Amino acid sequence: MNARSGTAPGFDFESLRRWPDIETENLFASDATDRLLLDTVADQLPSTFSGEVVVVGDAYGALTLGAQHLGATEIRVHQDSITGERALAANAERSGMAHSFTSHALDASLFDAARYVLLQLPRSLDALEEVAWHIASNAASDVTLLAGGRVKHMAPAMSQVLEKYFGSVTAGLARQKSRVLTARHPLAAGPNPFPKGSAHDVGLERPLQLRAYGATFGGAKLDPGTRFLLPYLSEARAARHAIDLGCGNGTIAAYLALARPGLSVTASDASAAAVAATRASAEANGVGGRVAVVRDDALSQQPDGSAELVALNPPFHSGHTVHAGIALKLFEDAARVLCPGGELWIVWNSHLQYRGALEKHVGPTRQVARNPKFTVTVSARRS
């Protein structure tokens, strides 16, 4: 074991914060997988390794700042979530470590000549495949991928995905309910399989085209809750500007633009994969000129009172944890951005009972439709 062995000796994981993401007692900024990945790579790093380390999926900065503490410099980082990017930047600033890394899109430049990739395993097999394809296509021939996750969230299919792109894939011993998969010897990757696409009959003149990149939540599928919401949007108030908040693969944004030819739509999501997917979906439906897509933490870039209509299918997870905090944050931002009398149309899993929160944060709320799983409501912004 070399001089850097152990979990980034002296690095204070407890000082890391999730801000600007939701912060509560049961949500944490690092986990046992971060520590195990850093311990694993510490045994392999050479004496100098500037520009050779890439970090993917770092939630709030533990991997990036921990790798810097081990001696890595010029670390390249990709975080799908803009809140993760901002949390990493804030944690780095507080730690005096703000100049050790650069943030990148998921593209060739991220992995060019990389020799070590630290990856927090994503929930989606498509997300894992897209990362693996980029590594096999662009990294150094002697690259080592260390992909860690919580054992309860790992599946044999993850190794099978990696085996499509690497000649050697091995699983390490579990520690504190985490495990690391090690992949080496990249194979010829072939053409990029992303974005993926599908078409859906939603009652318009032509099928709705959807596109998705690996980390796009739900892929290119039509989410069942969103499908339930779409036909009721014809009852929404007349508007010149609407917002698809948490746009995902762009279903709502593209549908609104197709159904209302005079409408301009802003689609917003914290996920880089969602933003790319929504742009691709809008173009595939011929409405790219009327759908502006932004990567944002909720609606922080939108002015107060600037929208007449907001549509939302809110998430109810923060990572792997079921948590209502992110939905409440979206409700509050929608209320701020709506003009007086503006409407928030939302579909939600009926058991979540959001109506009280909508009344509190937005305004008078009425049920529009309900089935055994989903509820559609409309909330009017108070004057």
N, C-alpha and C positions, 0 to 999 in steps of 0.2 A: 504494500500500500504506500503510495507516494506522499509527499509532504502536504498535498491538498486533500487527503482523505478525510472522511467525516462530512457531516452536513454543513458545508460552507462555514468552517469554524469562525465563530465570532459574529456571524450574521444574525441579526435579530428579526426572526420571522414574526414575532408577536407585535412588532412595531408597524407592520404593514396594515393598511386600511383598504376597504373596498370603495370608498368615496371616489367618484360621485354615484356609484351604484348604491343599492339599498344596504343599509347597515343596521343589523339587529343582533341580539345575543346569540341566535342560533345560526348565523351566517358568518363565514370566516374568509379571510383573505388568502390563506394558504392551507395546504392539507398534507397528509402523509405521502401522497404521490409526488409532490414537489420535492420533498426531502429525499425520497428514495431515488428519484431521477438525478438529483445533484450528487448524492453519494455514489451512484453508479458511474456517472461521467467523470467524477473526481479521480477514479482509479485508472482512467484511460487517457486523460489529457496529457499532451506533451509539455515540455518546459515552456514553449512559446506557442501561442495559438491565436494570434491576432487575426480577426476577420474570418475565422474558420467555424465559428459556432453560430447556429441558427436556432431560434426558439419559436415554436408555434403553439398557439393555444394557451399561452400564459394568462391566467385569469386576471391577476392584479399586480404582477411583477415579481413574485417569489422566484420563478425560474431565471428570469433575466438578471435580476439583481444578485441572486445567489450565484449564478455563473460568473458574474463580474467579480464577486467576492473571492471566487476560486482563481481569478487571474485572467479571465477572458476579457478581451477588448474588442471594439468594433463589432459587437454582437448585432445581428440582424434579427428583427422580431416581426412576426405577423400575429395580430389578434383580430379575430373577426369582429368583435364588438368594440364600438367606439368608446363605451364606458370603460372597458378594460384598458384601452390605450390611455385614456385620461387618468385612470387610477395608477397605471404604471408610471406615467410622467409625474404625478403628484408624489408617489412613494419615492421615486428616484430623487426628486428635488429635496424632499425632507431628509433623505439619507446622504445627500451630497454626492450622488452617483448619476447625475443627469446626462453625462456626456459619454456613456459607455455603449450606447446602443442607438440604432435607427429603426424606425417603423417602416414596414414595406407592405405593399399589396401581395397577394398570393400569386406570384409570377416568377419568371425565370431569374430576375435579379435577386430575389430573396435567397435562392439556393445556389447561385453561381459559385462553383469551386468550394462549396461547403463540405466540411469533413465530419462535423458532429451536428446532429439535429436532435434537439430535445422537444418532445411532443407530449402534451397532455391529450390523451386519446379523446376524440370527439364522440358524441353519442351516436352520430350517424355514420354508417358504413360508407355512404357516398362522400362525406367529408373526409374520411380517412383515405379513400381511394384518390381523391383529388390531390391531397398532400403527397401521397406516395408517388403518384404520377409525376408531379413536379420535381420531387427529389430524384427519382430515377432518370428523368430527362435532363436535369441541369446540375446536379451536385457532382462533386469529385468522385472518381471511380472507387476510391477507398472510403466513401462516406459510411458513417455508422449512424443509424437511426435508433434512438432510445425513446420508445413510446410507452408511457406509463398511464395507469388508470387504477381506479378502485376495483377490486376483484369482483364485487357484486355487479358491476356494470360492464365487465368484459365478457366476450363471447368467442368461441372458436372461429366464428366468421371473420373476426378481426385479423387473426393470423392468416386466414385464407386470402383476404384482400391483400395483405402485405406480400404473400407468396407469389402473387401475380407480378410483382415489381422488384422482388429481391430474391437472390439465390439462396440466402440463408436467413431463417427467421427462428429465433429461440425465445423461450419464456424463462425468466428468472424466478427465483424463489419469492414467495409472497412475504411481505413485511408490513405489519400494522394494517392488514387488509388491502394493501396495494401491491401491484406487480408491474414489472417492466418487460416489454417485448423488445428484443434487439434484432434489428434487420441490417444485413450487410450484402455486398455484392449486387449492386443494382443491375437489373436486366433491361433489355431494349423495351421501351415503354409503348411504342406505337403512337397513333394519333390521340389527341386529348379527347376523352369521352364527355367533356362538359363544354357548354351547358347541355342538359337533357331537356326534352320537351314532351308536351302532350297537348291534346285538344279536347274541349269539353262543350257539350250542348248546354247552354244556360239561358235559352229562350231568346237569343239575339238572332240577327239575320244570318250570322255565320258562327261556327264554333269559336270559342274563346281559346286562344293559344297561350299556353303557360310555359315558362322556361325556368330552369333552376341550376344553380351551381352546387357543389358538394355540400356546403354548410348552410344552404337555404333551408329554413325550417319547413318540413313537410314535403320537400322536393318539388317536383312539377305537378303534384297532385292537387286536385281541388278539395280543399279542406271542407269537411262536412258541415261545420258550423257556418263557414263563409257561404257555402252553397245555400244554406237555409236563409241567410241574410239577403242575398242578392236580389231576389224578386221584390222584396219590400222596399228597396231603395228607390223604387219608382214613386213611392209616397213621400219621399223626402222633399223638403222645401226647394223652391227654385233658387239657383245659386249660379254665380259666375266663377267662383273658386271653391274647390273642395280639397280636403286632405284625406289621404289614406294613411292612417297612423299605424305604424307597425306593419309595413306593406308586404313583408314576406316575399312571395313570388310574384306579386303585383296583380293578383286576381281582382281586388276591388278597384284599384286605380285604372286598370285596363277596361273593366266592365263599365265604370262610370263614364270614362271618356268615349266609349263606343255607344252607350245608351243615351248620352247627352252631348251631341256634337258641338254645342257652344260652350262647354264647360272646360276650364283649365284645372288640372289636378296636380297637387304636390303630393308625392309619395315619400314617406319618411320611415327610416328604420335604422336601428343601431348597428345592424349586421352588414358588413361589406358584401357578403354573399347575397343577401337579400336585395341590396341596392343594385348590384350587377344583374341579378335575376329580373328585377322589376324593369330595368332599362331594356333588357332583352325581350321581356314579355310585351312591353309597350311597342317596341319596334315590330315584333312579330304580328301584332294586331293592327299595325298601321297608324298608331296614335302617339308615336314617340314625340312628335312636335308639340303635343298638348299635355304631356306628363313630365313634370320636372321631378327628378329623383334626388334626394339628399340623404346622406348618412349623418345621423344626428342622435343625440341623447334625448329621447322623447321629442319635443318640439322646440328645443332651446334656440334654434335659428329663426323661428317664425315670430313676427311681431304680434303684440297684443291686439285682439279684435280684428284679425286680418282674414278670417275665414267664415263663410256662412254655413258650411257643412263639413263635418268630420265623421268619417266612418272607421270603425275599429273592431277587430276581433282580438281581444287582449290575451297575452300569454299569462299563464298562472304558475310558471316555474321560474326560479332563479337558479340556473345550472340544473342540477338534479333534484333540487329541493322545491317542493310545492310551497309557494309563498305569494300572498296577495299584494305585497308591497309594490311590485312593479305595475300592476293594474291601477292601483290608486294614484301612483305618480302620473300615469298616462291620463287618467281622468282629470287630474288637476291641471295638467298642461293643456288638454283639450279645452277646458273651461276658460283658461287664460286667452287662448288664441281665437276662440269663437267670438264673433261680434254679438251684441245684444240681440236676442231672438234667434241666434244661430243654433243649429241642431247637431247633437252628437248621436249618431246611430251606431248601436253596438249589439253584437251577438255574444252571448256568454253561456257557459255551462250552467244549467239551471241550479244545480246544487250550491253554486258559489254565492248566490243571493246578493248580487251587487246593487240591487235597486236602492237600498238605503244610502250607500256610498255615492251613487250617482246623484241622488236628491241633494245630498250634502255638498258635493264638490261642484256640480254643474248647475242643476236647477230642476224644475218640475219634470218628472219622468213618468212615462206611461208605457205599459206593455203593448207591443204591436202584434207579437205572435209567440207561440210557445209550442214545442213538441216534447216528447219524452226526454230529450237530452238538452235542448237548447232553448234559450229565451232571447227574443229580439226586443229591445227597448229604444225609445227615442227620448232624449233629454233636451230641453230648451234652455239656452243660456239666459240667466237672469239679466234684466236690464241694469 
